[in-house]
Every structure is written in C-alpha cells, then in structure tokens.
Amino acid sequence: MLGAMVLIGSIVQQKLEVKLVDSPPVTKIGSAVVLQSPFSIGGVIVPNGFGLDLAGNRLGATFVYSVPASATAFRAVFGVQDSEFSQSSEGTLNVYVDGEVFKEYRATGGQKPIKVEVPLLRASSMKFVFDGPGSLGNPIYSNLPAPIASTPKPTVSALQTGELPRVNMLSPENGEKARDKVVFKWERIDDAVAYGVEIVLISNATSKVPTRFLRAFTATKESFEWNFSDDVVSGDYQVSVIAFNKKGICSKFSSFRKFTVVRK
C-alpha cells in the first residue's frame, strides 16, 4: 500500500510541478489576497488560486515569479471572481516571459474563465500584470508541454497585423434604465468604415419572448440611438459593438454593457 502511494505521488509530481500559490513571488507591487477556499469564475469552481484585493481603491498589481527548472509550461484560468459586485467589472492580465510580452487576457464579470497556457521551455521568469479586478485559478507549473507554439513571441499590435483593435464602449452606464430609447457610444477606431451593434435580451418577466432575443444594427459613426419599437419588451439587455474596415476585416466584439428597458 505504501509503495502504491509513493508511486501515485511520483506521478502527480511529474505532472504538476509547483502550484503558483505555494511559490512566493520574487517581486510584488500592489496588494493581493490569497483565496484560501474554492471560489468561482463565471459559475465555474476552481479549487485554488489568488486574486486582487477588491477592497483597494485602484485595482492593479504586478507579480514576478521564478520558473522552476523542470517546468515546460504554465497553466491557469483567468477571470473576474464571482460576487454581487462583479457582474459589470472588467479586468485585464498581461503575461510576460523573461521580460517579453506573451499575451494580454481580458475578462468581464459573469463570463466563463479564460484558459491561460504559456510555454516555458528554458524560461527563467514570469510576470503577471493585473489591471482591474481579476483572479488566477488553479495556477500551476507543469512539465507537460503547453498545446501552443513552443517559443513565446512578443505581442504584435493589432494595427501591425492589419486587424482592427477591440472597440472600447463609453455608454450606456452598466445598469442604466431606459424607457423609450438608449444611446450607445464608443471610441473611434482608425480605418473603421462601419460598426455593428448587437443587442441581446438576457432576462425578462414573460415567457412569450425568447430569452436570447437578438437585435443587430449598423452604424457609420461612433454612436447609435436605439429608439424602441412596440415589440421591445421590458427586461435586462446587453450590448456590444464590432468594427469593420473597407477590406471587410473586423475587430473583436467589445466587452458588453448591460442596461434595463422599463416600458410603460
């Protein structure tokens, strides 16, 4: 029996070298709280991890860790920890390997966690830069290869690749109430010739209207006024915007904004 336990322990050690929460950072700028008990991101429970201290006025922190010699990959999930205040919260995580930007991750409260998989062959350090609320769930160093390119490359800006950057919405305010119309605004995207506005009904008080009722509009400027037609019902909605250029290349959808329609 003891021999079997030793064998099992050896297998686990080969697959999961080090939990990040058990490895103190070399450098820490800003405050964080270790999540001692299981927590959830977008309704998905993760057994361990850490997140930023939500009590701080400015949510931002930088952590630098030494990579274990045997590690070939880093794995985790990133998202905004579920709470009664997190549904409209947005956070970003920039991951660096040996000082070079590997990738930027963006998360919004209520959304499923995002997979973070980073190859670490011959790497010596990792840096995590948080902006806004965010949590890393199940962060581990592994000696199993990550299922992505073996050599991390510096991030190239979207404009350099011919793609359009993600739209940044300005209004409505999350939770805003509207009776007859609502105005959507966003920042201008260079080279964009049009914007797609997608509106989804996410909850309502009647079973006569599908809960995923969808409206889509096209705008040529950085705003769009949605005047409600008679079939627009009371309920909670979310809106997101995408940009297009003259070559047909589109951006990623913006993070959504939530608003409530209150009909008479």
N, C-alpha and C positions, 0 to 999 in steps of 0.2 A: 504493500500500500504506500509506504514511504517512497519507494522507488518511482511509483506512478506519479506521485505528487511532484517529485523532483523533475520528472520528465515534462509534466504539464507546465511547471514553472519555467522550464527552459524554453519551451515552445512560445509561451507568452512573451518572454524576454526577447526572443528573436524577432517577434512581430512588432511589438510596441516597446520601443527602447525607453523613452522617457516621456512622462506627462509634463507638459509645459508648466502646469500649476505646481509641480514639485521641484521646478528648477528656477531659482531666484534670478531675476534679471541682472545683467551687468550694469545697465543704466536705466533709470526710471525718472521721467519728467512728467509731472502731473499726478493725480491721485487715482487709485483704482480700488475696487473691493473684490476680494476673492469670494466666489459664490460657493459656499461650503456644501449646500444641499442641491439636489437636482433642480433645474429650472427649465423654462420652456421658451422657445423662439418660434413664433408663428404656430403655436399649438403643438410643436414637436419637443418632447422632453429630451434633454441632454444631461447625462449624469454629473459632469464636472466641467469646469471652465472658469473664466473670470470676465468681468465687465467693468465699465467705468462707473465711478461713484455718482449716482444720479442726484446726490444732494449738492453737487458743485454748481456754481453759477455758470461757469464755462466748461462745457464737456469736451475735453481734449487731453490726450496723453500720448507719450512716446515710451516704448519699451524696447530695449536691445538685449538679446539673448545670445549666448554662445551655443553653437550647434554641436551636439555630441559627435565624437569622431566616427562612430559607426552608423550615424543617420544618413540615409539617402533621400528621405522625403519628409515633408511636414504635412500633416492633415488636420483639419478642423472644420467647423462650420461658423459662419458669421451672421449676425442678425441683431435686431433690437429686442432685448429681453421683454417678454410679455408682462404688462402691468396695466392698471387702469388709466395710466397717463401716456402709454407708449403708442397708441394706435396711429397718431399723426406724426410721430417722431421719425426723424431721418438721421442716419449716421453713415460715415464712410470709414473705411480701413485701407490704408496704403501699406503694402508689404514690400520690404526691401531685403535683398540677399546680398551680403558682402557690400553693402552701401549702394547697390543699384536697385532702382525701382523695378519690382517684378510685376505687380498688378494692383489696381485700385478696385475695391469692392464697395458697393452701395447697398444699403438696406433701409427698409421702411417698416415701422411697427405693424405687427399683424401679418407680415409676409413670412413665408417659409424660409428657413435658414439657407444660406448660400454656401456651397462647398468651397473650401479653400484647400487646394492641393498644390504644393510647391516642391519641385525637385531640388535636392540639396547636395548633389554629388560634389565632393571636395569643397563645399562651402563651410565657412567658419563662423558666420554670424547672421542673425535675422533681426530685422527691426520692424516693429508694428507701430504705425502712427494712426491714432483714432481721432476723428473729428465728429463731435456729436455723440449721442448715446450709441452704444454698441457692445456686444458681448461675443467672446470666442468660446464656443462649446466644444468639448472633447478634443482639446489641442494636444497632439502627440507628435513626437519624432519617431519615425519608423525606418527600418532598413529594407522595407519593401519599396520598389520604385514607384513613383507617382505616375499615373497614366497620362502624362503630358510630356512635352518636349524636355529632353534631359538637361538642356542648358538654358537657364533663365536669361532673357534678353531685356534690356531697358525698354520701358513702355514708350511707344511712339504715339505722338498726339494724333487725335482723330483727323485733324486737318491735313496732316502729312500723308495719311493713307488714302485721302480722297473721300473719306467718310465725313458725316456731319456729327458734331458733338451733341450730347443729350440736351434736350430742351429743359430750361430752368423756369418753372412756373412761378408767377408772382401773386396771382389771385385766382380764385377766391381764398379767403382765410379758411383753414380747416374748421369745420363746424358751422360755417356761415349759413344763415337761414335766408331763403328767398321765397317770395310769393308769386310773382309774375314773370320774373326774368333774373338772370345771373350773368355777370360779365367775367370772362376768363382772360387773363393777361399773362404774358411770358416774355422772357428776354429775347431779343433779336438774335438769330443765327445767321452768320455770314454765309452767303451763297444760297440761302434757302429762298425758294420761289413760292412755296406754299406750306401750310401747316395742316395736319389732320387733327381734329378734335374728337376724342372718343369719350362718350358719357355712358356710364353703366349704372342702372338702378340696382343697389345691393341689398336693400331691405324695404319692405312696405307692409301696410296693415291689411292688405286684401289679397286673396288668392286668385283674383281674376287677371292679374298682371304677372307675367313671368318674373322671377326674382333677378334674372340676368338680362333684363330689358336693355337693349343697346341702341344708342343714337350716335351717328357719326356725321361730322360736318367738315368742310374745308374752309380755311381762312387764308387770305393773302397778306395780312398784316399781323402784328404781334398782339392782337386781341380779337375776341369774338363775343358777341352778345347773344345769348340764347334766350329768346322770347318763348315762353311756354305755350304750346298748343293745348287744345282742350283735353287731349288724351294723356297729357303729362300728369301723373298722379303724385300725391304726397308720398314722401319716403326719403331714405338716405341714398345719396348718389356719390359717385366718384368720377373724376375727370382726369385725363392725361392727354398729352399733346406730343405729336411726332412731326419732324421737319422733313421736307423734300427739296432736292435741288433740281436743276433743269435736266440733269442726266438721269434722273429717276432714283438717285441714291438717297436713302432715307437714314435718319438718325434712330437711336433707340427711343422708346417712349419715355417721357418724363416720369418722375415719381408722381403718384396720383395725389390729388387734393380731394377731400371729402366735403360735401355740403348737403344741406337738408332743404327739400322743397316742401312748403306748407301751403297747400291750396285752400281756398275758402270753402 
